[in-house]
Amino acid sequence: MSRHPDRVLRSLLPGSALPGREEARQWLLGSPGATVVCPGSAEEVARTMAVASEEGWRVQPLGAGTWPSHAGRQEAADLVVSTVRIRGIVEYEPGDLTITCGAGMTGGGLSERVGRHRQWLPLDPAGWRAGTIGATLANASTGSLRAGYGAPRDQVLGLTMVTGDGRVLELGGRVVKNVAGFDLVRLAVGSAGTLGVVTSATLRLHPMPELDRTLLVRGLERGELVQMARALAVAPVPIAALELGGLTLAVGGEVPQGPFLMARLCGASETVEAVEELLRPIIQAGDTVRLEEEEADELRSLIEAQEAESDVVVRLTLLPSRLGTLLEVADGLEEELSPADRGTADGKAAGWLAHVSWGIVRLLLPYTKGMGGLGARLIEARSWLEREGGSLRLVQGSMDLAEEVGPRELPEAAREISEGLKREFDPAGILPHGGPAL
């Protein structure tokens, strides 16, 4: 029988790495009896993982605890390892547009630091400002800016990861032209803690755009907006983000009724003006509002808050050209809500967001109450989507719902590769199961 983590780690790590009972509570969703440790360096993580591997403790890597049910991945654990204390800047060269920082640095902290040099990291998943860099990369969390700047994998030049048995791996490099270990970097990003604990990352930055403008189109039926969105997606002009929404939002003192389309344009002032002029024939059928600076930030904050406050978030994908079909699948899942559960006194309501260029729909549901058949419908929808070349993933939800839906079943060839990688990086099998997102 293995020793208890608390007793062993108190002799292995400094006292600052072991939070008190109240502080530790934020990391204990799904593992109320687990020991929580917050190592302050990759070396402390390595010591922790080495003894955990020897003792056979089940380990759940986490960041700040703001996304505890992200991807429905969290499993019952003996030990929760948080990187929240590994948050310093290791190296920052504004002239090279690169930064190396600890995995525990928050998106908001990074944005504030590089913003002083008029630079930014174009990632915007829900909860980005409070979430950590490590959690963002581990879960490959993405938002609407993926349309213009790519996924998290495209922003990472290198990273440090501690394997399940305590080895410290330096993957990739610190300069844009260095591609050594590139495949392993891309493998680690999106592995959701199944291969190891990310402790630092070297990221590719971008100059902050001179003008950041959002065009909000309303007043059309959803089908018309889908056609408009697809036309914008294939237009030969740079669009930073293109998103359809079916949410109730108060913008500029107004509450838009019905679906809306947002096109975000970033760059030099002359470029943004020219792009808007080229897009005008496509969007002229709708009621278009131009939002800049505070108004655009307010709109994005409202959308992020609604997703963060949703009880259930489901991510569905299909070919971008079949966005209308994907929205119909989302409609079918929303029908699991009883009429009484479709809106509440505190303002929660079902809704959806679609990343048009990538064929992604994020379905937001307010309640699990009254949705006894939701798990079965999610499984059914996932099977159908996978047959059509798409996917379905539970991003946020109760542990009961996550257990009912279960992880995605990989094809046999991919499963063999995933299991082989798991054995190499985590020979004792103490990290979460499921394998990386191949």
Secondary structure, 3 states (H helix, E strand, C coil): CCCCHHHHHHCCCCHHHCCCHHHHHHHCCCCCCCEEECCCCHHHHHHHHHHHHHHCCCEEEECCCCCCCHHHCCCCCCEEEECCCCCCEEEEEHHHCEEEEECCCEHHHHHHHHHCCCEECCCCCCCCCCCEHHHHHHCCCCCCCHHHHCCHHHHEEEEEEEECCCCEEEEECCCCCCCCCHHHHHHHCCCCCCCEEEEEEEEECEECCCEEEEEEEECCCHHHHHHHHHHHHCCCCCCCEEEEEECCCCECCECCCCCEEEEEEEECHHHHHHHHHHHHHHHCCCEEEEEECHHHHHHHHHHHHHHHHCCEEEEEECCHHHHHHHHHHHHHHHCCCCHHHCECCCCCECEEEEEHHHCEEEEEECCCCCCCCHHHHHHHHHHHHHHCCCEEEEEECCHHHHHHHCCCCCCHHHHHHHHHHHHHHCCCCCCCCCCCCC
